[in-house]
């Protein structure tokens, strides 16, 4: 039954996504793209882009999109519920335990140990998205004719704007989308 499968896949993603939405991207990619083939890498990249532009966490937006695409409204509800249920249970349990044991240095050590893992997961997701953009999903190749220089220029422009100005990232994404749409439309 597809609803149960959607629920279970996103329950697992919700259960093992520590560090927020960006950290869940490799898990979503592994399940949705690699294991079940519900989306290809280009569609997955589009989901991430759309999830950034819509309100709400990336994993929940992704669950809703994938669920809708695979099984309609009921699929969206199953996937979204699967995604949020583990967090709800975990937060309730951890808040009770943390309130009781927050002063133990072992607890602080565990929390500090999770930071590098989260950074690694975010870096992995970012690298996958850059590979998708620059090499159009093909294997990484440093042959000049395989590199999408427009994508490289847009990435560099966005990073420069974000680092040098205080422009809201949403406006940078919207601007990159419009600029990319215009450039790719006329090429």
C-alpha positions in Angstrom: 0.0 0.0 0.0 1.5 3.3 -1.2 0.2 5.4 1.7 1.9 3.1 4.3 5.1 3.2 2.3 5.1 7.0 2.0 4.3 7.2 5.7 7.1 4.8 6.6 9.7 6.4 4.3 9.1 9.9 5.7 8.8 8.6 9.3 12.3 7.3 8.9 13.5 10.6 7.5 11.8 12.4 10.3 13.3 10.0 12.9 16.9 10.3 11.7 17.0 14.0 10.5 19.0 15.7 13.2 20.0 19.4 12.6 17.0 20.7 10.6 15.9 20.7 7.0 19.3 20.9 5.3 20.5 17.9 7.3 17.5 15.9 6.1 18.3 16.4 2.4 20.7 13.5 2.0 18.2 11.2 3.7 15.4 12.4 1.5 17.5 12.0 -1.6 18.6 8.5 -0.7 15.0 7.3 -0.1 13.0 9.3 -2.7 15.5 9.4 -5.6 17.9 6.5 -5.1 15.9 3.8 -3.4 12.4 4.2 -4.6 12.9 6.2 -7.7 9.8 8.3 -7.0 11.7 11.4 -8.4 14.8 11.9 -10.5 17.7 14.1 -9.4 16.4 17.1 -11.3 13.0 16.9 -9.7 14.6 16.5 -6.3 16.6 19.7 -6.9 13.4 21.4 -8.0 11.8 20.3 -4.7 14.6 21.7 -2.7 14.4 25.0 -4.6 10.6 25.3 -4.2 10.9 24.2 -0.5 13.2 27.2 0.1 10.7 29.6 -1.5 7.7 28.4 0.4 7.0 28.7 4.1 7.8 25.8 6.3 10.6 23.3 6.9 12.2 21.7 3.9 11.5 18.1 5.0 7.8 18.7 5.5 7.5 20.6 2.2 9.3 17.8 0.5 7.1 15.2 2.1 4.0 17.0 1.0 5.3 17.4 -2.5 6.4 13.8 -2.9 3.2 12.5 -1.3 1.1 14.6 -3.6 3.1 13.5 -6.7 2.9 9.8 -5.8 -0.6 9.4 -4.3 -2.5 12.7 -4.4 -3.8 14.5 -1.3 -4.0 11.3 0.8 -0.3 10.6 -0.1 0.6 14.1 0.9 -1.1 13.6 4.3 0.5 10.2 4.9 4.0 11.5 4.0 3.7 14.7 6.0 2.3 13.0 9.0 5.1 10.4 8.8 7.6 13.2 8.7 6.3 15.2 11.7 5.3 12.3 14.0 8.8 11.3 15.1 9.8 14.9 15.8 6.7 15.3 17.9 7.4 12.2 20.0 11.1 12.9 20.3 10.6 16.5 21.4 8.1 15.5 24.0 10.4 12.8 25.4 13.6 14.9 25.2 12.0 17.9 26.8 10.9 15.9 29.8 14.4 14.3 30.1 16.3 17.5 29.4 14.3 19.3 32.0 15.3 16.7 34.5 19.0 16.1 33.5 20.1 19.3 31.7 23.0 19.9 34.0 24.8 16.6 33.3 28.0 17.1 31.3 27.3 13.9 29.4 24.2 15.5 27.9 26.2 18.6 26.9 28.9 16.3 25.3 26.3 14.4 23.3 24.8 17.6 22.0 28.2 19.0 21.1 29.1 15.8 19.3 26.1 16.1 17.0 27.3 19.5 15.6 30.0 18.1 13.3 27.6 15.4 11.9 25.0 18.0 11.1 27.6 20.2 9.3 28.7 17.1 7.3 25.1 16.3 6.3 24.5 19.9 5.2 27.8 19.9 3.2 26.8 16.7 1.5 23.5 18.1 0.4 25.1 21.3 -0.9 27.7 19.4 -2.9 25.0 17.2 -4.5 23.0 20.3 -5.5 26.1 22.0 -6.9 27.0 18.9 -8.9 23.4 18.8 -10.2 23.5 22.5 -11.3 27.0 22.6 -12.8 27.1 19.2 -14.5 23.3 18.8 -15.1 23.2 15.6 -13.0 26.0 13.9 -15.0 29.1 12.6 -13.4 31.6 15.2 -12.3 33.9 16.0 -15.2 36.4 18.8 -15.4 36.3 18.8 -19.2 35.4 22.3 -20.3 32.5 21.2 -22.6 30.7 19.4 -19.7 30.5 22.4 -17.3 27.5 24.7 -17.4 29.2 28.0 -17.0 25.9 29.9 -16.7 25.1 27.8 -13.6 28.7 28.5 -12.2 28.2 32.2 -12.8 24.8 32.3 -11.1 26.2 30.3 -8.1 29.1 32.8 -7.9 26.9 35.8 -8.2 24.5 34.5 -5.5 27.3 33.6 -3.1 28.9 37.1 -3.7 25.6 38.9 -3.1 24.8 36.9 0.1 28.4 37.4 1.5 28.8 41.1 0.6 25.3 42.5 1.2 22.5 42.0 3.6 20.0 41.1 0.9 17.4 38.6 2.1 18.2 35.1 0.7 14.6 34.8 -0.6 15.2 37.7 -2.9 18.5 36.3 -4.0 16.8 33.0 -4.9 13.9 34.8 -6.7 16.4 36.9 -8.6 18.5 33.9 -9.5 15.4 32.1 -10.7 14.2 35.0 -12.8 17.7 35.6 -14.2 18.3 31.9 -14.9 14.9 31.6 -16.5 15.6 34.5 -18.9 19.1 33.3 -19.7 18.2 29.7 -20.3 15.1 30.6 -22.2 17.1 32.6 -24.8 20.0 30.1 -25.1 
